[in-house]
Amino acid sequence: MDSPLERRLQKELEQRRKDNLLRTLKVAGSCRLNLSSNDYLQLRTDPGVVAGARQALERYGAGSGASPLLYGYLPCHEQLLDALLQWKRKPAGLVFNTGFMANQAVLKHLPGPKDLVLVDKLIHHSVIQAILQGKADYKRYSHLDLGHLEELLEKNKSAYETVFVVTESVFSMDGDYPDLKALVELKQRFGFVLVLDEAHGTGVFGPTGGGLAEETGVLDHVDILVGTLGKALASMGAYVLTASQTVIDHLVNHAGELIYSTYLAPACAGAASAAIGRVQSLHTERQRLRKNAAWFRDELVKGGWTTNAFDSQIVPVIVGDPDRALALRDRLLEKGLLAGAVRPPTVPPNSSRLRLSFHSGITQDHLHELLELLNACRTV
């Protein structure tokens, strides 16, 4: 095939290749230590979670068979939603097939033409894509900069009918997070609608693993809570929870992401339901996970590496150059350690990094080995 389309696509791919930014899809191979997974509590192979998936599979079949409004909404989905609502202390909600779809549904369909959406500059791609397709104006505030957010709120408070403020709790590439208590103080002053994505906070933060909002005591002030089932909850899918049944009814009637897609497979719902129960009991694992990540951050700084001082399970090793990030990833893989090399445009220019995703199965021996390997690669 030689056509204008083919030539244009090849040209764009070749430029990515020259810049060492070309993405390729590879089957995950075997490794001694996986530092790239978001399975933070190692529940994908937990016997109780696997049993939950199996039971739903055997009872309801391999697929839901239809979209949720055409009877693909099964008892296992209702049970999952009930468990999420009770855990996260919200009276209304929906389950979606993916986190991407959940964010699309919320940010594309809820803000209207007289509204403004203020988003953290480093918000997830799914949010920005949704806003660009929606009807509202939007502005980005500097990453985690609540002073800048306050300036934008002050400047625009009288110009719009409703203002939405959207942030992640724990950001996926740096493991950093906003001051949610200070954010809620701004909410009380300006009266905006707070949308919080707890994808990477759930399971790791809070006394029951409910997330950063639970840990900081502001859960009741979050108007729309989004989260995934595919990370600490070890399954697939997502949820949108809120105190407003009207919001949920609107999404049921307007969100094509829900309406026009065959619904989540029963096994995914069964696994997630079982994982919710397991997560709430894993207090020691949460504490150990975060303690290990904090120790490792300190050791990276001592060794001259660039990281950050946040207390989360995601530890970036920022090297700047994409070539170097790939070389470090490959060197670790040679030793059986799997880590993600993240490059632009996923992260800002000149901030390519290893993204180390810690989990509850990592030991001090693992940390010492990883640190030794990294330090041996200082000149890579």
GUVO-617163 format. One record per residue: residue number from 1; residue in one letter; x, y, z of N, C-alpha, C in turn. Coordinates in pm, whole numbers, plus 50000, padded with zeros to 5 digits. Example, Ala and Ser with C-alpha at 12.3 -4.5 7.8 and 13.67 -1.06 7.14 Angstrom:
R    nr   rest     n.u     n.v     n.w    ca.u    ca.v    ca.w     c.u     c.v     c.w
R     1      A   51319   49431   50780   51230   49550   50780   51320   49670   50780
R     2      S   51285   49775   50708   51367   49894   50714   51290   50003   50787
//
This chain:
R    nr   rest     n.u     n.v     n.w    ca.u    ca.v    ca.w     c.u     c.v     c.w
R     1      M   50085   49880   50000   50000   50000   50000   50088   50125   50000
R     2      D   50077   50205   49895   50152   50329   49885   50053   50440   49851
R     3      S   50016   50516   49951   49915   50618   49934   49956   50740   50015
R     4      P   49891   50855   49993   49922   50973   50076   49907   50945   50225
R     5      L   49805   50865   50260   49786   50831   50401   49904   50751   50454
R     6      E   49941   50646   50381   50051   50561   50424   50181   50641   50438
R     7      R   50208   50728   50341   50332   50807   50347   50332   50904   50464
R     8      R   50217   50965   50491   50211   51058   50604   50231   50987   50737
R     9      L   50166   50873   50752   50179   50798   50877   50322   50749   50897
R    10      Q   50383   50700   50790   50521   50653   50799   50616   50767   50837
R    11      K   50591   50885   50781   50675   51001   50812   50665   51038   50960
R    12      E   50544   51036   51013   50524   51070   51154   50590   50966   51245
R    13      L   50579   50839   51209   50641   50733   51289   50793   50742   51283
R    14      E   50845   50775   51166   50990   50786   51151   51045   50899   51238
R    15      Q   50971   51008   51248   51016   51117   51334   51017   51074   51480
R    16      R   50914   51000   51522   50913   50944   51658   51035   50855   51681
R    17      R   51067   50775   51580   51180   50683   51592   51311   50762   51607
R    18      K   51328   50866   51528   51449   50947   51535   51464   51014   51672
R    19      D   51353   51051   51731   51356   51120   51860   51358   51023   51978
R    20      N   51366   50892   51948   51360   50788   52052   51232   50797   52135
R    21      L   51123   50830   52068   50993   50840   52134   50891   50742   52076
R    22      L   50937   50650   51990   50846   50555   51927   50797   50454   52030
R    23      R   50667   50437   52035   50607   50337   52124   50585   50208   52046
R    24      T   50611   50096   52111   50585   49965   52051   50515   49877   52153
R    25      L   50435   49787   52105   50358   49697   52191   50430   49563   52201
R    26      K   50461   49522   52323   50533   49398   52344   50461   49311   52446
R    27      V   50467   49182   52425   50413   49088   52524   50501   49092   52648
R    28      A   50440   49103   52763   50515   49108   52888   50586   48975   52910
R    29      G   50717   48981   52925   50794   48860   52949   50807   48832   53098
R    30      S   50876   48727   53129   50897   48691   53269   51003   48782   53330
R    31      C   50991   48805   53460   51088   48886   53531   51089   48842   53677
R    32      R   51197   48875   53745   51204   48841   53888   51127   48941   53973
R    33      L   51123   49066   53929   51056   49170   54007   50990   49268   53912
R    34      N   50859   49280   53925   50783   49370   53839   50765   49505   53908
R    35      L   50829   49608   53852   50820   49743   53906   50744   49835   53812
R    36      S   50663   49778   53727   50588   49858   53631   50437   49845   53648
R    37      S   50392   49749   53727   50249   49722   53742   50185   49816   53844
R    38      N   50057   49845   53823   49979   49923   53920   49902   49834   54016
R    39      D   49938   49708   54021   49876   49613   54113   49942   49630   54251
R    40      Y   49913   49742   54316   49989   49788   54432   49984   49694   54552
R    41      L   49877   49617   54564   49862   49527   54679   49869   49380   54639
R    42      Q   49914   49356   54516   49937   49218   54468   49812   49131   54479
R    43      L   49700   49186   54436   49574   49113   54449   49530   49043   54320
R    44      R   49603   49060   54211   49562   48994   54087   49562   48842   54100
R    45      T   49652   48791   54185   49660   48646   54204   49612   48604   54343
R    46      D   49552   48697   54416   49500   48665   54548   49389   48559   54536
R    47      P   49395   48452   54613   49295   48344   54599   49151   48392   54613
R    48      G   49126   48484   54706   48990   48533   54725   48941   48615   54607
R    49      V   49031   48693   54548   48993   48775   54432   48970   48687   54310
R    50      V   49057   48589   54290   49040   48495   54179   48910   48417   54196
R    51      A   48878   48379   54319   48754   48307   54345   48633   48394   54315
R    52      G   48642   48523   54348   48532   48614   54317   48506   48622   54168
R    53      A   48616   48628   54089   48603   48631   53944   48541   48501   53893
R    54      R   48590   48389   53947   48542   48259   53901   48393   48241   53931
R    55      Q   48351   48280   54048   48211   48264   54086   48119   48345   53996
R    56      A   48158   48469   53967   48076   48551   53878   48076   48494   53736
R    57      L   48191   48446   53692   48201   48385   53559   48108   48266   53547
R    58      E   48110   48179   53646   48030   48057   53640   47880   48087   53653
R    59      R   47847   48193   53726   47705   48223   53747   47645   48302   53631
R    60      Y   47722   48397   53575   47666   48489   53477   47724   48475   53337
R    61      G   47829   48393   53322   47886   48372   53190   48006   48460   53163
R    62      A   48066   48441   53045   48192   48507   53012   48174   48655   52983
R    63      G   48058   48696   52936   48033   48837   52906   47899   48881   52959
R    64      S   47879   49013   52962   47749   49064   53010   47642   49049   52902
R    65      G   47682   49045   52775   47588   49016   52668   47520   49135   52605
R    66      A   47527   49251   52672   47455   49367   52620   47505   49493   52688
R    67      S   47463   49608   52636   47490   49733   52705   47407   49737   52833
R    68      P   47445   49822   52929   47376   49820   53058   47228   49856   53049
R    69      L   47189   49940   52953   47049   49978   52942   46967   49875   52865
R    70      L   47035   49779   52802   46964   49670   52733   46991   49538   52805
R    71      Y   46986   49545   52937   46991   49429   53025   47127   49362   53034
R    72      G   47234   49439   53007   47367   49391   53039   47406   49424   53182
R    73      Y   47318   49496   53252   47341   49534   53392   47292   49420   53480
R    74      L   47387   49342   53531   47357   49217   53601   47369   49234   53752
R    75      P   47317   49138   53830   47329   49147   53975   47471   49166   54025
R    76      C   47570   49107   53955   47708   49123   53998   47755   49268   53986
R    77      H   47702   49340   53887   47735   49482   53874   47671   49564   53985
R    78      E   47548   49530   54017   47478   49599   54126   47548   49575   54260
R    79      Q   47592   49453   54282   47664   49421   54406   47795   49498   54415
R    80      L   47865   49508   54303   47989   49583   54300   47964   49731   54332
R    81      L   47864   49789   54269   47834   49930   54293   47796   49953   54438
R    82      D   47715   49866   54495   47677   49879   54636   47800   49877   54727
R    83      A   47895   49788   54697   48016   49780   54779   48098   49909   54768
R    84      L   48107   49963   54647   48181   50088   54627   48115   50205   54700
R    85      L   47984   50214   54691   47911   50322   54756   47928   50318   54907
R    86      Q   47921   50200   54963   47937   50187   55108   48080   50222   55150
R    87      W   48177   50175   55074   48318   50198   55106   48355   50346   55096
R    88      K   48310   50410   54988   48348   50549   54962   48247   50651   55015
R    89      R   48146   50603   55082   48049   50689   55150   47979   50788   55055
R    90      K   47934   50738   54944   47856   50817   54849   47724   50744   54822
R    91      P   47614   50817   54805   47484   50752   54787   47450   50713   54643
R    92      A   47522   50764   54543   47485   50737   54404   47609   50713   54321
R    93      G   47595   50630   54217   47713   50602   54135   47683   50517   54014
R    94      L   47786   50499   53933   47782   50416   53814   47914   50342   53799
R    95      V   47907   50225   53742   48027   50151   53704   48046   50163   53553
R    96      F   48170   50190   53512   48205   50203   53370   48303   50093   53332
R    97      N   48322   50076   53200   48412   49971   53152   48559   50003   53175
R    98      T   48597   50131   53170   48736   50172   53191   48741   50308   53259
R    99      G   48856   50338   53319   48875   50470   53377   48872   50579   53272
R   100      F   48926   50551   53155   48924   50647   53045   48780   50684   53012
R   101      M   48693   50585   53003   48553   50610   52970   48483   50686   53082
R   102      A   48517   50657   53206   48454   50727   53319   48488   50875   53316
R   103      N   48615   50908   53295   48655   51048   53287   48592   51117   53166
R   104      Q   48586   51046   53054   48522   51101   52935   48376   51135   52964
R   105      A   48306   51044   53028   48164   51065   53055   48142   51187   53145
R   106      V   48220   51198   53250   48201   51307   53346   48234   51442   53283
R   107      L   48351   51452   53218   48398   51584   53173   48345   51625   53038
R   108      K   48292   51532   52962   48233   51567   52834   48086   51608   52848
R   109      H   48016   51545   52943   47871   51559   52946   47817   51645   53061
R   110      L   47891   51665   53168   47838   51742   53280   47862   51893   53266
R   111      P   47983   51941   53233   48001   52085   53214   47925   52135   53091
R   112      G   47856   52249   53106   47776   52303   52997   47840   52424   52933
R   113      P   47773   52483   52835   47830   52595   52758   47852   52722   52840
R   114      K   47789   52733   52955   47807   52851   53041   47903   52822   53156
R   115      D   47973   52710   53149   48058   52665   53259   48206   52677   53226
R   116      L   48288   52667   53331   48434   52670   53319   48491   52549   53391
R   117      V   48588   52484   53330   48659   52372   53392   48803   52415   53416
R   118      L   48847   52408   53541   48985   52438   53577   49053   52307   53610
R   119      V   49162   52276   53540   49227   52146   53555   49376   52164   53584
R   120      D   49429   52074   53664   49573   52070   53686   49644   52050   53552
R   121      K   49754   52120   53533   49825   52117   53406   49867   51975   53366
R   122      L   49894   51888   53462   49940   51753   53431   49828   51649   53447
R   123      I   49704   51690   53433   49591   51598   53446   49599   51490   53337
R   124      H   49536   51379   53362   49539   51265   53271   49481   51300   53133
R   125      H   49538   51237   53032   49497   51262   52893   49347   51242   52873
R   126      S   49287   51147   52941   49144   51120   52925   49060   51241   52962
R   127      V   49105   51318   53061   49031   51436   53105   49041   51547   53001
R   128      I   49163   51576   52956   49181   51682   52857   49107   51650   52728
R   129      Q   49115   51526   52684   49046   51489   52561   48896   51510   52574
R   130      A   48842   51476   52691   48698   51492   52714   48658   51639   52715
R   131      I   48737   51723   52782   48705   51865   52790   48707   51928   52651
R   132      L   48804   51889   52569   48813   51945   52435   48692   51908   52349
R   133      Q   48628   51797   52380   48509   51756   52307   48380   51812   52366
R   134      G   48391   51869   52486   48274   51920   52555   48238   52062   52515
R   135      K   48145   52122   52591   48090   52253   52557   48145   52365   52644
R   136      A   48216   52332   52751   48260   52433   52846   48396   52492   52808
R   137      D   48422   52612   52858   48557   52667   52850   48645   52594   52951
R   138      Y   48776   52598   52928   48865   52538   53027   48995   52615   53034
R   139      K   49059   52606   53149   49191   52665   53172   49270   52568   53259
R   140      R   49402   52567   53238   49489   52483   53320   49560   52569   53424
R   141      Y   49565   52518   53546   49647   52585   53647   49777   52507   53665
R   142      S   49883   52576   53705   50014   52514   53719   50006   52394   53814
R   143      H   50084   52293   53783   50075   52165   53854   50085   52181   54006
R   144      L   49981   52138   54075   49971   52140   54222   49974   52281   54281
R   145      D   49965   52382   54198   49978   52521   54243   49840   52577   54278
R   146      L   49801   52565   54405   49670   52611   54446   49663   52763   54451
R   147      G   49778   52830   54461   49781   52974   54449   49737   53020   54311
R   148      H   49788   52951   54209   49747   52983   54072   49599   52950   54052
R   149      L   49555   52838   54108   49413   52803   54099   49327   52911   54164
R   150      E   49369   52960   54279   49293   53065   54347   49284   53191   54261
R   151      E   49393   53226   54194   49391   53342   54105   49287   53324   53994
R   152      L   49285   53205   53935   49189   53178   53828   49046   53179   53880
R   153      L   49026   53126   53999   48892   53127   54058   48846   53270   54084
R   154      E   48933   53349   54139   48899   53489   54169   48866   53565   54042
R   155      K   48945   53543   53939   48930   53615   53814   48802   53575   53741
R   156      N   48760   53449   53754   48650   53397   53673   48523   53366   53752
R   157      K   48518   53398   53880   48408   53353   53965   48271   53407   53922
R   158      S   48269   53525   53858   48141   53585   53819   48107   53567   53672
R   159      A   48197   53506   53597   48180   53499   53452   48111   53371   53406
R   160      Y   48094   53274   53495   48041   53144   53455   47932   53099   53550
R   161      E   47846   53016   53498   47736   52962   53579   47787   52863   53682
R   162      T   47871   52771   53638   47929   52669   53727   48077   52655   53694
R   163      V   48159   52643   53797   48301   52616   53780   48331   52477   53833
R   164      F   48399   52396   53752   48447   52264   53793   48598   52274   53816
R   165      V   48646   52211   53923   48790   52197   53944   48821   52048   53943
R   166      V   48917   52009   53859   48947   51867   53836   49093   51840   53867
R   167      T   49117   51741   53950   49254   51699   53980   49258   51550   54007
R   168      E   49375   51493   53991   49399   51358   54039   49438   51367   54186
R   169      S   49419   51260   54259   49468   51258   54397   49618   51228   54393
R   170      V   49655   51111   54345   49796   51077   54325   49821   51074   54175
R   171      F   49915   51158   54129   49942   51166   53985   50028   51048   53942
R   172      S   49993   50992   53827   50043   50860   53790   50189   50856   53750
R   173      M   50246   50968   53704   50384   50965   53656   50485   51009   53761
R   174      D   50443   51092   53856   50535   51142   53959   50500   51094   54100
R   175      G   50382   51039   54117   50341   50997   54251   50321   51114   54346
R   176      D   50306   51235   54292   50283   51352   54377   50133   51379   54388
R   177      Y   50096   51472   54474   49953   51491   54502   49929   51631   54557
R   178      P   49805   51681   54538   49771   51815   54587   49742   51813   54737
R   179      D   49741   51931   54796   49697   51950   54934   49545   51954   54932
R   180      L   49483   51840   54955   49337   51832   54941   49265   51915   55046
R   181      K   49320   51928   55165   49256   52011   55267   49252   52156   55222
R   182      A   49363   52205   55168   49367   52342   55118   49274   52359   54997
R   183      L   49265   52255   54914   49176   52260   54798   49030   52271   54843
R   184      V   48995   52197   54946   48859   52204   54999   48830   52340   55060
R   185      E   48930   52401   55122   48911   52537   55174   48878   52634   55060
R   186      L   48945   52618   54946   48911   52698   54830   48769   52668   54783
R   187      K   48730   52543   54786   48595   52504   54746   48489   52571   54834
R   188      Q   48517   52578   54962   48422   52640   55053   48410   52790   55028
R   189      R   48518   52851   54980   48515   52995   54949   48449   53025   54815
R   190      F   48477   52941   54715   48435   52974   54579   48317   52890   54529
R   191      G   48285   52782   54597   48167   52705   54562   48175   52629   54431
R   192      F   48293   52583   54393   48305   52507   54269   48268   52360   54291
R   193      V   48252   52289   54180   48227   52145   54182   48362   52075   54176
R   194      L   48394   51997   54278   48523   51930   54286   48514   51788   54230
R   195      V   48594   51763   54126   48603   51630   54065   48741   51574   54098
R   196      L   48745   51459   54164   48871   51400   54208   48886   51260   54151
R   197      D   48998   51236   54084   49028   51104   54028   49121   51031   54126
R   198      E   49068   50928   54190   49143   50853   54291   49203   50725   54235
R   199      A   49231   50722   54105   49280   50599   54042   49400   50541   54114
R   200      H   49499   50626   54147   49623   50577   54207   49628   50598   54358
R   201      G   49526   50661   54414   49519   50676   54559   49447   50561   54626
R   202      T   49350   50504   54556   49271   50394   54612   49359   50274   54642
R   203      G   49338   50218   54759   49411   50098   54801   49532   50129   54884
R   204      V   49598   50243   54857   49726   50275   54920   49710   50379   55030
R   205      F   49618   50473   55012   49598   50580   55109   49469   50559   55187
R   206      G   49466   50609   55310   49347   50603   55392   49343   50482   55482
R   207      P   49275   50493   55596   49270   50382   55692   49207   50255   55637
R   208      T   49115   50269   55540   49057   50149   55477   49102   50135   55332
R   209      G   49202   50214   55290   49244   50212   55151   49151   50288   55060
R   210      G   49067   50373   55117   48968   50445   55038   49026   50554   54950
R   211      G   49151   50594   54977   49215   50694   54892   49264   50814   54970
R   212      L   49322   50908   54898   49379   51028   54960   49271   51114   55025
R   213      A   49153   51120   54964   49044   51198   55024   49003   51139   55158
R   214      E   49003   51008   55168   48974   50944   55297   49084   50975   55398
R   215      E   49209   50965   55356   49321   50988   55448   49322   51131   55501
R   216      T   49288   51227   55417   49293   51367   55458   49161   51416   55516
R   217      G   49061   51330   55524   48935   51364   55588   48845   51456   55508
R   218      V   48859   51456   55375   48779   51548   55293   48683   51475   55199
R   219      L   48664   51346   55218   48585   51267   55125   48445   51325   55106
R   220      D   48384   51374   55215   48248   51426   55205   48241   51555   55124
R   221      H   48355   51620   55101   48358   51745   55025   48384   51723   54876
R   222      V   48412   51601   54838   48435   51570   54696   48300   51549   54630
R   223      D   48270   51630   54529   48139   51622   54465   48128   51503   54371
R   224      I   48233   51478   54293   48233   51366   54198   48365   51293   54214
R   225      L   48356   51167   54252   48474   51084   54277   48485   50980   54167
R   226      V   48600   50979   54100   48625   50883   53993   48738   50791   54037
R   227      G   48729   50666   54000   48837   50572   54032   48832   50452   53942
R   228      T   48937   50374   53945   48944   50256   53859   48940   50127   53941
R   229      L   48904   50021   53872   48906   49887   53931   49029   49809   53887
R   230      G   49111   49868   53800   49220   49795   53736   49357   49815   53798
R   231      K   49364   49885   53909   49494   49908   53973   49496   49832   54105
R   232      A   49482   49898   54218   49487   49826   54345   49373   49726   54359
R   233      L   49264   49747   54286   49151   49654   54293   49165   49538   54196
R   234      A   49275   49532   54121   49321   49411   54053   49226   49354   53949
R   235      S   49139   49436   53894   49043   49386   53796   49046   49475   53673
R   236      M   48930   49514   53625   48917   49605   53512   48785   49679   53527
R   237      G   48785   49807   53486   48664   49886   53497   48689   50011   53578
R   238      A   48582   50085   53606   48595   50211   53679   48460   50248   53739
R   239      Y   48462   50357   53815   48338   50401   53879   48335   50553   53888
R   240      V   48212   50605   53894   48186   50746   53923   48089   50748   54039
R   241      L   48127   50812   54149   48044   50817   54269   48017   50962   54306
R   242      T   47899   50989   54359   47860   51126   54390   47745   51127   54491
R   243      A   47723   51243   54551   47609   51259   54640   47482   51295   54562
R   244      S   47496   51320   54432   47384   51368   54351   47329   51260   54259
R   245      Q   47208   51215   54286   47143   51119   54198   47114   51183   54062
R   246      T   47093   51315   54062   47067   51386   53937   47186   51374   53842
R   247      V   47308   51384   53896   47428   51367   53813   47429   51229   53749
R   248      I   47400   51128   53829   47400   50991   53776   47291   50972   53672
R   249      D   47172   51024   53698   47063   51012   53601   47099   51081   53469
R   250      H   47167   51194   53478   47209   51264   53358   47308   51180   53277
R   251      L   47405   51119   53345   47502   51036   53275   47435   50914   53211
R   252      V   47341   50855   53281   47270   50739   53226   47197   50777   53097
R   253      N   47152   50902   53090   47076   50945   52973   47159   51009   52863
R   254      H   47282   51054   52895   47358   51129   52797   47497   51072   52767
R   255      A   47552   50991   52854   47690   50945   52836   47694   50824   52742
R   256      G   47735   50848   52619   47747   50738   52524   47850   50635   52566
R   257      E   47947   50678   52649   48048   50586   52701   47984   50474   52781
R   258      L   47869   50500   52840   47794   50398   52913   47688   50333   52824
R   259      I   47617   50416   52751   47497   50371   52680   47529   50274   52566
R   260      Y   47636   50303   52490   47657   50233   52364   47772   50133   52368
R   261      S   47798   50076   52483   47907   49978   52493   47859   49856   52572
R   262      T   47890   49739   52520   47862   49617   52597   47927   49629   52734
R   263      Y   47854   49591   52836   47895   49621   52973   48007   49530   53022
R   264      L   48065   49571   53132   48178   49503   53194   48152   49353   53213
R   265      A   48253   49271   53183   48240   49126   53199   48214   49090   53345
R   266      P   48127   48994   53371   48095   48956   53509   48218   48919   53592
R   267      A   48316   48852   53532   48435   48813   53608   48507   48935   53663
R   268      C   48510   49045   53587   48573   49168   53634   48498   49225   53754
R   269      A   48366   49223   53747   48286   49273   53859   48305   49186   53982
R   270      G   48308   49055   53963   48326   48965   54076   48462   48980   54141
R   271      A   48567   48996   54059   48702   49014   54112   48711   49144   54191
R   272      A   48656   49253   54135   48664   49382   54202   48588   49382   54334
R   273      S   48472   49319   54337   48396   49310   54461   48475   49239   54570
R   274      A   48539   49130   54532   48621   49057   54629   48741   49139   54673
R   275      A   48800   49213   54579   48918   49293   54611   48886   49405   54709
R   276      I   48767   49463   54700   48729   49570   54792   48737   49521   54936
R   277      G   48686   49402   54960   48693   49345   55095   48836   49320   55140
R   278      R   48920   49273   55049   49059   49245   55084   49136   49374   55112
R   279      V   49116   49474   55027   49189   49600   55041   49167   49663   55178
R   280      Q   49045   49662   55224   49012   49729   55349   49084   49669   55469
R   281      S   49128   49546   55456   49193   49479   55570   49345   49483   55565
R   282      L   49402   49537   55458   49547   49527   55438   49622   49648   55495
R   283      H   49601   49676   55622   49663   49792   55686   49816   49780   55688
R   284      T   49865   49666   55731   50010   49647   55743   50078   49658   55606
R   285      E   50016   49600   55505   50074   49604   55370   50082   49748   55319
R   286      R   49977   49828   55344   49980   49968   55302   50094   50044   55368
R   287      Q   50109   50024   55498   50213   50095   55573   50352   50056   55524
R   288      R   50373   49926   55504   50504   49878   55459   50536   49931   55319
R   289      L   50437   49931   55232   50455   49978   55095   50502   50123   55094
R   290      R   50436   50207   55168   50471   50349   55168   50603   50375   55241
R   291      K   50629   50298   55344   50756   50312   55416   50873   50276   55324
R   292      N   50857   50168   55248   50963   50128   55155   50986   50233   55047
R   293      A   50876   50289   54994   50889   50390   54890   50959   50516   54944
R   294      A   50924   50555   55067   50987   50674   55127   51136   50651   55149
R   295      W   51172   50532   55198   51314   50500   55220   51390   50505   55088
R   296      F   51329   50450   54983   51397   50443   54855   51416   50583   54796
R   297      R   51316   50669   54810   51331   50807   54763   51451   50874   54831
R   298      D   51462   50856   54962   51574   50916   55035   51708   50865   54982
R   299      E   51716   50735   54956   51840   50677   54908   51874   50724   54766
R   300      L   51771   50744   54684   51796   50797   54550   51860   50935   54558
R   301      V   51806   51019   54644   51861   51154   54659   52006   51149   54706
R   302      K   52033   51061   54802   52170   51045   54851   52265   51002   54739
R   303      G   52213   50924   54645   52295   50875   54535   52305   50972   54419
R   304      G   52242   51089   54432   52252   51190   54328   52147   51181   54218
R   305      W   52046   51098   54237   51939   51087   54138   51835   51195   54162
R   306      T   51757   51224   54060   51649   51322   54071   51516   51251   54088
R   307      T   51447   51281   54198   51314   51226   54224   51234   51334   54295
R   308      N   51135   51297   54375   51063   51396   54454   51041   51344   54596
R   309      A   50987   51430   54681   50979   51397   54824   50839   51356   54867
R   310      F   50752   51320   54774   50616   51284   54811   50609   51143   54868
R   311      D   50507   51120   54948   50491   50993   55018   50389   50908   54942
R   312      S   50434   50845   54835   50343   50757   54761   50420   50640   54706
R   313      Q   50347   50546   54649   50404   50421   54598   50467   50435   54461
R   314      I   50447   50549   54395   50503   50573   54262   50628   50658   54277
R   315      V   50743   50602   54237   50871   50670   54257   50934   50698   54120
R   316      P   50939   50824   54078   51005   50856   53951   51155   50871   53968
R   317      V   51230   50821   53871   51374   50847   53864   51393   50927   53736
R   318      I   51399   51059   53750   51395   51148   53636   51536   51168   53580
R   319      V   51553   51132   53453   51685   51142   53389   51688   51241   53274
R   320      G   51571   51287   53231   51563   51390   53128   51565   51337   52987
R   321      D   51672   51271   52948   51692   51226   52811   51622   51093   52786
R   322      P   51541   51082   52678   51471   50956   52652   51565   50839   52625
R   323      D   51680   50866   52560   51777   50759   52535   51823   50697   52666
R   324      R   51851   50782   52764   51901   50733   52892   51794   50655   52967
R   325      A   51671   50701   52959   51563   50628   53024   51550   50487   52967
R   326      L   51558   50477   52835   51549   50345   52771   51668   50258   52808
R   327      A   51787   50317   52814   51908   50240   52849   51899   50187   52992
R   328      L   51851   50269   53084   51836   50224   53222   51732   50112   53232
R   329      R   51621   50130   53162   51518   50025   53161   51575   49893   53111
R   330      D   51651   49898   53001   51706   49776   52943   51811   49712   53035
R   331      R   51892   49795   53101   51993   49741   53192   51928   49668   53310
R   332      L   51820   49725   53364   51749   49658   53474   51684   49529   53425
R   333      L   51629   49533   53304   51562   49415   53252   51660   49299   53233
R   334      E   51782   49331   53197   51886   49227   53185   51905   49151   53316
R   335      K   51877   49219   53427   51891   49158   53559   51758   49105   53613
R   336      G   51656   49106   53528   51528   49049   53569   51436   49145   53640
R   337      L   51464   49275   53635   51380   49375   53699   51308   49455   53590
R   338      L   51176   49456   53596   51095   49520   53494   51048   49657   53543
R   339      A   51092   49763   53476   51052   49899   53511   51011   49972   53384
R   340      G   50921   50067   53399   50872   50140   53283   50958   50261   53252
R   341      A   50995   50277   53125   51062   50399   53078   50954   50487   53016
R   342      V   50934   50604   53074   50827   50693   53030   50888   50817   52965
R   343      R   50842   50846   52844   50900   50955   52765   50789   51047   52716
R   344      P   50825   51167   52670   50726   51255   52609   50658   51184   52491
R   345      P   50532   51211   52461   50450   51315   52522   50376   51274   52648
R   346      T   50398   51153   52698   50331   51113   52822   50372   51202   52938
R   347      V   50499   51243   52940   50549   51336   53040   50604   51459   52967
R   348      P   50624   51571   53038   50673   51692   52971   50811   51672   52908
R   349      P   50845   51754   52811   50979   51745   52749   51090   51754   52853
R   350      N   51197   51681   52827   51316   51680   52913   51290   51624   53053
R   351      S   51186   51541   53065   51160   51479   53194   51140   51328   53182
R   352      S   51199   51266   53080   51192   51121   53067   51242   51058   53195
R   353      R   51182   50945   53231   51217   50883   53359   51187   50735   53361
R   354      L   51249   50670   53461   51201   50539   53501   51085   50564   53597
R   355      R   50975   50497   53572   50863   50503   53666   50863   50374   53745
R   356      L   50902   50383   53872   50906   50267   53959   50775   50259   54036
R   357      S   50703   50154   54015   50572   50135   54076   50585   50030   54185
R   358      F   50593   50074   54309   50616   49982   54421   50488   49907   54457
R   359      H   50505   49788   54508   50391   49708   54554   50424   49642   54687
R   360      S   50323   49582   54746   50337   49531   54883   50428   49410   54893
R   361      G   50465   49349   54779   50553   49233   54783   50701   49268   54779
R   362      I   50733   49395   54766   50873   49436   54760   50935   49432   54900
R   363      T   51054   49375   54908   51124   49362   55035   51245   49456   55039
R   364      Q   51306   49468   55157   51427   49548   55170   51540   49492   55083
R   365      D   51546   49361   55069   51648   49301   54982   51628   49347   54838
R   366      H   51502   49352   54793   51473   49402   54659   51520   49546   54643
R   367      L   51493   49627   54744   51528   49768   54737   51678   49788   54729
R   368      H   51751   49714   54810   51897   49725   54808   51953   49682   54673
R   369      E   51898   49574   54617   51945   49527   54487   51915   49631   54379
R   370      L   51795   49686   54381   51757   49786   54282   51846   49909   54292
R   371      L   51870   49953   54414   51954   50071   54434   52097   50046   54385
R   372      E   52147   49928   54413   52283   49893   54370   52293   49892   54217
R   373      L   52191   49837   54153   52191   49832   54006   52183   49973   53947
R   374      L   52097   50056   54003   52085   50193   53953   52216   50270   53969
R   375      N   52276   50257   54086   52400   50330   54112   52514   50283   54023
R   376      A   52507   50155   53985   52608   50103   53892   52589   50157   53751
R   377      C   52469   50213   53728   52437   50266   53594   52445   50419   53590
R   378      R   52510   50479   53686   52512   50625   53694   52564   50688   53564
R   379      T   52653   50619   53496   52712   50677   53374   52636   50638   53248
R   380      V   52531   50559   53264   52454   50516   53145   52384   50637   53083
//
